[in-house]
Amino acid sequence: MECMTKHHPHDYLPAAGHDALLPCYDLFARLLGMPKVYATLIAQAEIADGQRVLEIGCGTGNLTTRVKRAHPGADVTGCDPDPRALDRARRKANDIRFDPGYAERLPYADGEFDRVLSSMMLHHINGDAKAAAAAEIFRVLRPGGRLHLVDIGGDAAGDHGPAARLIRRNPHAAGNLGDAIPRLLSTAGFDCTELASTPHRILGRLNYYRATRPV
């Protein structure tokens, strides 16, 4: 998602890394085993009918559309800065609202959502923007609302394969490791709990978090 760099034509990192690769993004997600990750995140979120659910960094809408299929009584919204990805997301579902927007300046009112979901988005944001994004998520959640997040995690010195070691040397991914995510969310005011940590053959390890806005 958001990634300011003089080498990139956007002020965000597209879902597939480059615009030209966007048509392959859904295939990449399947090859990475993301449907299982989405199912785990949705189960952890415990979404109920009538709740308002926001996915930040929704990309082409893979998670967002699964949320709506699993919970048709929920009001589901996806948000992403990439207009090309949003066009693809809108073609997948006409009962989901997809809005342009950045995680660090969300276009929503205070306390508008019961759940915010984030799947493999946080490592796309540069270090300066992470704190702003966490504060914005806190703002748009109602008291008692929850963020459910999955992303690259674990320790930098873990026993990972060559692909995972290369990915983890990237400054954006490195900013997720150790206790960086719980510290980020706790600083924003959340009560944060790590729900699971699972090995991944390419990414090394994925960590799942629940962060609750106190009542």
Secondary structure, DSSP 8 states (H G I E B T S, - for coil): -----TTSSSSS--TTSSGGGGGGHHHHHHHTTHHHHHHHHHHHHT--TT-EEEEES-TTSHHHHHHHHH-TTSEEEEEES-HHHHHHHHHH-SSSEEEE-BTTB-SS-TT-EEEEEEES-GGGS-HHHHHHHHHHHHHHEEEEEEEEEEEE-S-TTS---HHHHHHHHSHHHHTTTTTHHHHHHHHTT-EEEEEEEEEETTTEEEEEEEEE---
